[in-house]
């Protein structure tokens, strides 16, 4: 036993040292100002470029050197980290309900946050499309095809993944539309769809891996920008994008965390950081990274051409406020829980 | 284990090696800080809810199913790891061969590997298009994204616990005892059963308990290979993470405390079993 316990204690000690080193590292970064952007998973590439562009702009404008640290992860988990005390200056998350959660649990962001910036505080939008295997062997064209027997759909768990909530709502809204608002039929549709899901990952990147690398399923419900990235990175000879007839206007929101920036003394630079997203330079970068820009006139026309035309609906128009949506569909014993409900 | 009973008497007696009071004081302080206080905080948080609320959360079919998946797969994995782990410990401890040290070091890898890495590599191997998964796929056996996949991951992370518990004890078994048994006419099997097995049995139980406990709490490696379908391959720790994503801290804590309670009962039972084997065979593991 001695051998064993000394070994694990070595492992634990070294793990602690590594963890502490990791924690203290950011404070060593020597910059005039450092701000932290807590974001969700698929924005990794966008913010890498955008941070560099903003630092350059800020230096030219004020002479200050600013370093931006971006933390990526599942949208809900990131919101929880901020609630638990992660010192984020700005949050750029996947769904409005995650920012609402920060508002309700900490009060560090005022309740009117969505109206502080244009377009419900969404400098970019996206939508949900289908990624299928090359040649589309199952002939998937629209949401109807996803509930057919024998079709396997890959999508993450909407309770843990922000992206998956848009997937769920897009499918639900489609079912409401074709069934002329019959909620019972829409529920049956969504239930059939989720019973075609063989693997329920906790986040969007996990689902992409399951579909792309592990070869599971026939169709992946994906953010439009993730689908583009998958096709470009992994080769157009393996996957293709199928655009459904109707989908959701996904509005990933951004907000300054007032409680933190006032403490950090970073309000000015944090507000400028988000405002610059709406600038011509910001909008151009956004379109380049496959997000739909709020003001399309600033984007490179070649980038814009890549976005297919889809009839998009706003969540508020079909389902009402995000707080209600969160509670009714994704809350405890909500519609999603009922799909996997009692009897199963 | 029998030092425990001696320990209380030692309080009033002078020891050859000094520092008993100091070291005991430090041990209790340290265990409280690192183990007891966090666990107490957990229980206190759950206790904020009424009993009926706690029961309501725990009796949901989905929670019951997830707890069952967690405990059954962990139990099966630990049971599987016992004979394999003893065999590995035996080979590493009893024979000398080329590459033994390398093999010995490899046993620790599952300890050191980040569990997410383990999960990703295992799911790559055991998916239908992976090296191992492809061998089973023609027979209609799916491993990754089924409860079988969870079991595979738990076997992987649990093995070193059995090996490292049994190995040092096995090394201390005096081979003269075995030789004596042989000269007295015992068969090899009988020698193992009556001489070696009783000595290493407590260590085996320790290894089993550790592998089981680790399996129950395992999250990182399992979620990548499990499929995470409610009622089928959803483990209880995932349900806790799901509850946290809903900012339902109380619900998460209740499931956590339930897992803690069941684990504690299981470990207590194994400890009793250990005590019984010690009494039964009169050896000190």
Interface residues (C-beta under 8 A of the other chain):
Chain A: X1 X2 X3 X4 X7 X8 X11 X74 X76 X77 X80 X83 X101 X105 X157 X159 X160 X197 X198 X199 X200 X201 X202 X206 X209 X213 X214 X215 X216 X330 X331 X332 X337 X340 X342 X344
Chain B: X61 X62 X108 X111 X112 X120 X123 X124 X127 X128 X129 X130 X144 X145 X161 X164 X165 X167 X168 X169 X203 X206 X223 X224 X227 X228 X229 X230 X231 X238 X241 X242 X244 X245 X246 X247 X248 X251
